[in-house]
C-alpha cells in the first residue's frame, strides 16, 4: 500500500488536535492553544514510524518504546506542570479517546464501504478524503458530548455529598452540591474551584487579613460572576481534599477551595461534577 507522507502527517495532526481537545474536555483540564499545536505536532511526527519495517522482537520493542516516549512527550507538552497521578489519568483518557475515535473511523469505513485504514507500528494511516475524516470527527465529537452530558447528569442526580478538607491544623466538613453551573477554575493551573460557604472557615482564615491569606498554600484571587455582578474570591490549595457521596464512597480530588464572603445561612460547598471524573 502506498503511503503519502503529507496525508499521513496532516490527518494525524487533525486527529491529535481532536483527541487532545476531547481529553481536555473530559478531564476538565485547561489546554492552551499553543500547547495544543505543539503536542499535536509531536504526535504527527511520531506517525512517521509507520514507514519503519522492524524485524525481530528487539526492533518491535524499540518501536514500541519510541511510541511510548512520543506519547509521554505529547501529554507533557499539552498539560505542563501536572502531578504524576493526574498525568497518568490524562494519559489513560487520551488513549481511551483515541480508541473511541478509531472505532468511529472504522465504523464509518465499514458503512461507507471504504478501504481506508492501514495499521503499522502502532500508527494508523487513513487513506480517505478529508470530508470523510471531518464527518467521522463530527460524529465522534457528538458522541463524546452526549456521553459526557449523560454521565454528569447522573452525577448531579445524587445530590447528597460532603466536602472534607484539611489545611494546616484546621479541618472542615461541609454538605455539598454538584452543580454543572459552577465553571469557576484557577486561571493559572486550570484546576477547578470548590466554592465553600462556612462561618468557621471565615473566622479561621479571615479573608480581610492579607498576611494570613498569603500563608495559605497556592493562595491567589479568582474572578467570579454572579447575578449581583463581578468580583473576586480568595482561593487556596488544601493539604487534603475529599468528596464523600451518600453511599459512603470517598474520592480524593485535586482542586482549589474558594472562600465565599457570605456568612449567612447554613454552611455548604458547591462543585462541578466534572471534578469527580
C-alpha positions in Angstrom: 0.0 0.0 0.0 1.3 3.4 -0.9 1.7 5.9 1.9 1.8 9.6 1.2 3.7 11.4 4.0 1.8 14.7 3.6 -1.5 12.9 4.0 -0.1 10.9 6.9 1.1 14.0 8.8 -1.9 16.2 8.1 -4.5 13.6 9.1 -2.6 12.7 12.2 -2.3 16.3 13.2 -6.0 16.7 12.7 -6.8 13.6 14.8 -4.3 14.6 17.5 -5.9 18.0 17.9 -9.4 16.4 18.2 -8.3 13.8 20.8 -6.3 16.3 22.9 -9.3 18.7 23.0 -11.6 15.8 23.9 -9.2 14.8 26.7 -9.2 18.3 27.9 -13.0 18.5 27.9 -13.5 15.1 29.6 -10.9 15.7 32.4 -11.8 19.4 32.8 -8.2 20.4 32.3 -7.1 23.7 30.8 -5.4 23.3 27.4 -3.7 26.4 25.9 -3.8 26.7 22.0 0.0 26.9 21.7 0.5 23.8 23.8 -2.3 22.0 21.8 -0.5 22.7 18.5 2.9 21.7 19.8 1.6 18.5 21.3 -0.3 17.6 18.1 2.8 18.2 16.0 4.8 15.9 18.3 2.2 13.2 17.7 2.2 13.8 14.0 6.0 13.3 13.9 5.6 10.0 15.7 3.4 8.8 12.9 6.5 8.7 10.6 7.4 5.4 12.4 4.8 3.8 10.2 7.4 3.6 7.4 9.8 1.6 9.6 9.9 -2.2 9.0 11.1 -3.7 12.3 12.5 -7.2 12.1 12.7 -9.2 15.3 11.5 -8.8 18.8 14.1 -6.2 19.7 13.2 -3.9 16.8 9.5 -4.2 17.6 10.2 -3.4 21.3 12.3 -0.4 20.2 9.4 1.0 18.1 7.0 0.4 21.0 9.3 2.3 23.4 9.6 5.2 20.9 5.9 5.4 20.5 5.6 5.4 24.3 8.2 8.2 24.6 6.3 10.3 22.0 3.0 9.7 23.9 4.7 10.9 27.2 6.1 14.0 25.3 2.6 14.7 23.9 0.9 14.7 27.3 3.7 16.6 28.9 3.7 19.3 26.2 -0.1 19.7 26.3 -0.6 19.6 30.1 2.5 21.0 31.6 3.2 21.0 35.4 0.8 18.2 36.1 1.2 15.9 39.1 2.2 12.3 38.3 -1.2 10.8 39.3 -3.1 13.3 37.2 -0.6 12.7 34.4 -1.4 9.0 34.4 -5.1 9.9 34.3 -4.7 12.3 31.4 -2.7 9.6 29.5 -5.4 7.0 30.1 -8.2 9.3 29.0 -6.2 10.3 25.9 -5.7 6.6 24.9 -9.4 5.9 25.6 -10.5 8.8 23.4 -8.1 7.5 20.6 -9.6 4.1 20.8 -13.1 5.5 20.7 -12.3 7.7 17.7 -10.6 4.8 16.0 -13.7 2.8 16.4 -15.8 5.6 14.9 -13.4 5.8 12.0 -13.6 2.0 11.4 -17.4 2.0 11.7 -17.6 4.9 9.2 -15.4 3.0 6.8 -17.5 -0.2 7.1 -20.7 1.7 6.5 -19.3 3.6 3.5 -17.5 0.6 2.1 -14.1 2.3 2.1 -10.7 0.7 2.2 -9.1 3.3 4.3 -7.3 2.0 7.4 -3.8 0.7 7.4 -2.0 -0.1 10.7 1.7 -0.4 11.1 4.0 0.1 14.2 1.1 1.3 16.4 0.3 4.0 13.8 -2.8 4.3 11.7 -2.8 5.6 8.1 -6.2 6.9 6.9 -6.5 6.6 3.2 -9.6 8.6 2.5 -10.9 12.1 1.8 -10.8 15.0 4.3 -14.6 15.2 4.1 -14.9 11.7 5.4 -12.5 12.4 8.2 -14.4 15.6 9.1 -17.7 13.7 9.1 -16.3 10.9 11.3 -14.8 13.6 13.6 -18.1 15.4 14.0 -19.9 12.1 14.7 -17.3 11.1 17.4 -17.4 14.6 18.9 -21.2 14.5 19.2 -21.0 11.0 20.8 -18.4 12.2 23.3 -20.6 15.3 24.2 -23.7 13.0 24.7 -21.8 10.6 26.9 -20.4 13.5 29.0 -23.8 15.0 29.4 -25.5 11.8 30.4 -22.7 11.0 32.8 -22.7 14.4 34.5 -26.5 14.4 34.8 -26.3 11.1 36.5 -23.8 12.6 39.0 -26.0 15.6 39.5 -29.0 13.5 40.5 -27.1 12.2 43.5 -27.3 15.5 45.5 -26.1 14.3 48.9 -22.4 15.0 49.0 -19.9 16.2 51.7 -16.7 18.0 51.1 -13.9 17.2 53.6 -10.7 19.3 53.6 -7.6 19.9 55.7 -5.4 23.0 55.7 -2.6 23.3 58.2 -4.1 22.3 61.6 -7.6 23.1 60.6 -10.2 20.7 59.1 -13.7 21.3 57.7 -16.6 19.1 56.6 -19.4 20.7 54.6 -22.6 19.5 52.9 -22.0 19.9 49.2 -23.9 20.1 45.9 -22.8 19.0 42.5 -23.7 21.9 40.1 -22.8 22.0 36.4 -23.2 25.8 36.6 -20.0 26.1 38.7 -17.5 26.9 35.9 -15.0 28.6 38.3 -11.4 27.5 37.8 -7.9 28.8 38.5 -6.7 30.8 35.5 -3.1 29.6 36.0 -3.4 25.9 36.6 -6.8 25.3 35.1 -7.8 23.4 38.3 -11.5 23.6 39.3 -12.6 25.6 42.3 -14.9 24.3 45.0 -16.8 27.3 46.5 -17.3 27.0 50.2 -19.5 29.0 52.5 -18.6 28.4 56.1 -18.7 30.7 59.1 -16.0 28.7 60.8 -13.7 28.9 57.7 -14.3 32.7 57.5 -13.3 33.1 61.2 -10.2 30.9 60.9 -8.9 32.3 57.6 -10.1 36.0 57.9 -10.3 36.9 54.2 -9.6 40.5 55.0 -6.2 39.7 56.5 -3.9 39.6 53.5 -0.9 38.5 55.6 -2.8 35.5 56.9 -4.2 34.7 53.5 -0.7 34.7 51.9 0.3 31.9 54.2 -2.2 29.6 52.6 -0.9 27.1 50.1 -1.3 28.4 46.5 -3.2 31.5 47.6 -4.4 33.9 45.0 -7.7 35.5 43.9 -10.1 34.2 41.3 -12.7 36.3 39.3 -16.3 35.3 39.8 -19.5 36.3 38.1 -22.8 36.3 40.0 -26.3 37.7 39.4 -25.3 40.7 41.5 -22.2 41.4 39.4 -18.5 40.5 39.1 -15.9 40.2 41.9 -13.1 38.1 43.3 -12.8 35.5 46.0 -9.6 34.1 47.6 -8.7 30.6 46.7 -6.1 28.2 48.0 -5.0 24.6 47.8 -5.8 22.5 50.8 -3.4 19.9 52.1 -6.1 17.2 51.8 -9.4 17.3 49.9 -12.1 14.6 49.6 -15.7 14.3 48.4 -18.0 11.8 50.0 -21.2 10.7 48.5 -24.4 9.4 50.1 -23.3 5.8 49.6 -20.2 6.3 51.6 -17.7 6.4 48.7 -14.8 8.7 49.3 -12.8 10.3 46.4 -9.7 12.4 46.7 -9.9 15.3 44.3 -7.4 17.9 43.0 -9.0 21.3 43.3 -8.8 24.8 44.8 -11.0 25.9 47.6 -12.8 29.3 47.1 -13.8 31.0 50.3 -17.2 32.8 50.0 -17.7 36.1 51.8 -21.3 35.1 52.5 -21.7 34.4 56.2 -25.5 33.9 56.2 -27.4 30.7 56.3 -26.0 27.1 56.6 -22.5 26.1 55.6 -22.3 24.4 52.2 -20.0 23.8 49.3 -20.6 23.8 45.5 -18.5 21.9 43.0 -18.8 21.0 39.3 -19.4 17.2 38.9 -16.6 17.0 36.4 -14.3 17.1 39.4 -15.4 13.5 40.1 -14.1 12.2 36.8 
